C-alpha cells in the first residue's frame, strides 16, 4: 500500500512537501494514480478497530482522512496534473496559482513515528517507576512517577504536590516520558 517513507535529502533540496485534498473514500485510488505519475506520496496510516456485522475487526485507515502528502519540485514536475488525477479533489493552495508548502519538519516528524510501510507505531509502553511529564490538563508540565499501567491504557501516577504524594489516574495520551 504505502511505499517506505522517504525523508527529504540534500539532493532533493528543490523538492517540497504539499498537501492534496482527496475525494471521499478515494485515498487508495488517489495514492495509486499519483505514484503512477511518479510523485512521491506519503499517507500515514493508523490501525483502527471497527465493528462489522456484529464483530470487531482491525483495519488500516489514513491518519488524516481526506488528505495525503506529496513531494515534488514545483519548477520541473507536472504538478498541475494533480488536480485532474482520479481520487484527488484538489491540491491545497492559498494563492491563486501556487500550491502551499507544508513544513518539512512536520512531515519528517510524522515519518519518524511510522514504520517502513507508513503505519503509525504506537508509543512505547511505560513501566512502573518511570518519570513522566503531563502534556495537557490541570497538571500540565508537572512531573510524576508511574505506579502502574491498567489494561485500558490508563496510568496510575504518583504526583507530589504541596508536600504530599497523591495518586492520579491519567490517560496515556496525557503524559510523556520526562
URBELVEN-V685787 format. One record per residue. N is the residue number from 1. RES is the residue in three letters. PHI is phi as a letter, one per 20 degrees, with the letter a starting at -180 (999 if undefined). PSI is psi in radians with two decimals (NA if undefined). D_LAST is the distance of its C-alpha to the last C-alpha in Angstrom with 1 decimal. Layout:
N;RES;PHI;PSI;D_LAST + N;RES;PHI;PSI;D_LAST
This chain:
1;UNK;999;-1.27;35.4 + 2;UNK;e;2.40;32.8 + 3;UNK;f;2.81;33.3 + 4;UNK;g;2.45;30.4 + 5;UNK;f;2.31;28.1 + 6;UNK;d;2.32;29.3 + 7;UNK;e;2.56;27.3 + 8;UNK;f;2.47;29.4 + 9;UNK;d;3.04;30.8 + 10;UNK;f;-0.55;32.7 + 11;UNK;f;-0.39;35.9 + 12;UNK;d;0.62;35.1 + 13;UNK;f;-0.52;34.4 + 14;UNK;e;-0.15;37.0 + 15;UNK;e;2.43;35.4 + 16;UNK;c;2.93;33.0 + 17;UNK;e;2.43;31.3 + 18;UNK;c;2.98;33.1 + 19;UNK;c;2.29;33.0 + 20;UNK;d;2.31;35.9 + 21;UNK;e;2.35;36.6 + 22;UNK;d;2.80;38.2 + 23;UNK;f;2.72;40.9 + 24;UNK;g;2.29;40.1 + 25;UNK;l;0.51;39.2 + 26;UNK;d;0.40;40.2 + 27;UNK;f;-0.63;37.0 + 28;UNK;f;-0.74;38.5 + 29;UNK;f;-0.81;41.8 + 30;UNK;f;-0.78;40.2 + 31;UNK;f;-0.82;37.9 + 32;UNK;f;-0.80;40.8 + 33;UNK;f;-0.61;43.2 + 34;UNK;f;-0.68;40.8 + 35;UNK;f;-0.67;40.2 + 36;UNK;f;-0.55;43.9 + 37;UNK;e;0.11;44.3 + 38;UNK;m;0.59;41.9 + 39;UNK;e;2.53;39.0 + 40;UNK;f;2.22;35.5 + 41;UNK;c;2.37;33.9 + 42;UNK;c;2.03;30.3 + 43;UNK;c;1.59;29.9 + 44;UNK;f;2.37;26.5 + 45;UNK;d;2.62;27.2 + 46;UNK;c;2.60;25.5 + 47;UNK;e;2.21;26.9 + 48;UNK;c;2.62;28.1 + 49;UNK;e;2.20;30.1 + 50;UNK;c;2.66;33.4 + 51;UNK;e;2.21;36.5 + 52;UNK;c;2.06;39.7 + 53;UNK;l;0.77;43.0 + 54;UNK;m;0.06;41.5 + 55;UNK;c;2.73;39.0 + 56;UNK;e;2.40;35.4 + 57;UNK;c;2.64;34.7 + 58;UNK;e;2.40;31.8 + 59;UNK;b;2.70;32.4 + 60;UNK;e;2.25;30.7 + 61;UNK;c;2.67;30.7 + 62;UNK;f;2.48;29.5 + 63;UNK;f;-0.63;26.1 + 64;UNK;d;1.49;28.0 + 65;UNK;g;2.33;31.4 + 66;UNK;n;-0.01;34.3 + 67;UNK;b;2.69;32.7 + 68;UNK;b;2.76;32.0 + 69;UNK;e;2.48;31.2 + 70;UNK;c;2.52;33.9 + 71;UNK;c;2.26;34.1 + 72;UNK;a;2.92;37.4 + 73;UNK;e;2.06;39.3 + 74;UNK;f;-0.58;40.9 + 75;UNK;f;-0.57;43.8 + 76;UNK;d;-0.48;44.9 + 77;UNK;f;2.58;43.6 + 78;UNK;e;1.13;45.8 + 79;UNK;f;-0.35;43.1 + 80;UNK;f;-0.38;45.6 + 81;UNK;f;-0.30;46.4 + 82;UNK;f;-0.72;43.0 + 83;UNK;f;-0.37;44.3 + 84;UNK;d;0.24;47.2 + 85;UNK;e;2.41;45.2 + 86;UNK;g;2.28;45.6 + 87;UNK;n;-0.34;42.6 + 88;UNK;e;2.28;41.4 + 89;UNK;e;-0.85;42.1 + 90;UNK;a;2.79;41.3 + 91;UNK;e;2.30;39.1 + 92;UNK;f;2.14;36.9 + 93;UNK;c;2.65;38.5 + 94;UNK;d;-0.40;38.5 + 95;UNK;d;2.78;41.4 + 96;UNK;g;-0.65;44.7 + 97;UNK;c;0.25;44.9 + 98;UNK;c;2.30;41.5 + 99;UNK;f;2.59;38.5 + 100;UNK;e;2.23;35.2 + 101;UNK;f;2.36;32.7 + 102;UNK;e;2.37;29.2 + 103;UNK;g;2.25;26.5 + 104;UNK;g;-0.60;26.0 + 105;UNK;f;-0.63;22.3 + 106;UNK;f;-0.84;22.0 + 107;UNK;f;-0.73;24.1 + 108;UNK;f;-0.67;22.3 + 109;UNK;f;-0.73;18.9 + 110;UNK;f;-0.74;20.6 + 111;UNK;f;-0.64;22.4 + 112;UNK;f;-0.44;19.3 + 113;UNK;e;0.03;18.3 + 114;UNK;d;2.71;21.9 + 115;UNK;e;-3.00;23.9 + 116;UNK;f;-0.30;27.3 + 117;UNK;e;0.10;29.1 + 118;UNK;n;0.17;27.0 + 119;UNK;e;2.37;25.4 + 120;UNK;f;2.23;21.8 + 121;UNK;e;2.22;19.8 + 122;UNK;f;2.62;17.7 + 123;UNK;f;2.64;14.0 + 124;UNK;f;2.54;13.6 + 125;UNK;f;2.57;13.8 + 126;UNK;e;2.59;11.3 + 127;UNK;d;2.59;12.9 + 128;UNK;g;2.39;13.7 + 129;UNK;n;-0.27;12.0 + 130;UNK;f;2.64;8.5 + 131;UNK;e;2.32;5.7 + 132;UNK;c;2.83;4.6 + 133;UNK;c;2.39;5.3 + 134;UNK;f;2.36;8.9 + 135;UNK;e;-0.73;10.4 + 136;UNK;c;3.10;13.9 + 137;UNK;n;-2.96;16.4 + 138;UNK;f;-0.32;17.3 + 139;UNK;d;0.26;13.9 + 140;UNK;g;2.33;12.3 + 141;UNK;m;0.04;9.6 + 142;UNK;e;2.62;9.8 + 143;UNK;d;2.47;7.3 + 144;UNK;b;2.93;8.9 + 145;UNK;d;2.46;9.7 + 146;UNK;f;2.18;11.2 + 147;UNK;e;-0.84;15.0 + 148;UNK;b;2.81;16.5 + 149;UNK;d;2.15;16.7 + 150;UNK;e;2.73;20.0 + 151;UNK;f;-0.44;22.1 + 152;UNK;e;0.35;22.0 + 153;UNK;m;0.27;18.3 + 154;UNK;e;2.64;17.5 + 155;UNK;c;2.30;15.0 + 156;UNK;e;2.18;15.9 + 157;UNK;d;2.66;13.3 + 158;UNK;d;2.03;14.1 + 159;UNK;d;2.24;13.5 + 160;UNK;e;2.02;15.0 + 161;UNK;b;2.36;17.1 + 162;UNK;l;0.67;20.4 + 163;UNK;m;0.14;20.5 + 164;UNK;c;2.68;20.4 + 165;UNK;e;2.31;18.2 + 166;UNK;c;2.37;18.5 + 167;UNK;e;2.33;18.1 + 168;UNK;c;2.39;16.9 + 169;UNK;e;2.22;17.5 + 170;UNK;c;2.71;15.4 + 171;UNK;f;2.58;15.9 + 172;UNK;g;-0.61;13.6 + 173;UNK;f;-0.28;13.8 + 174;UNK;e;-0.17;12.5 + 175;UNK;c;2.76;8.8 + 176;UNK;c;2.80;6.3 + 177;UNK;f;2.42;3.8 + 178;UNK;e;NA;0.0
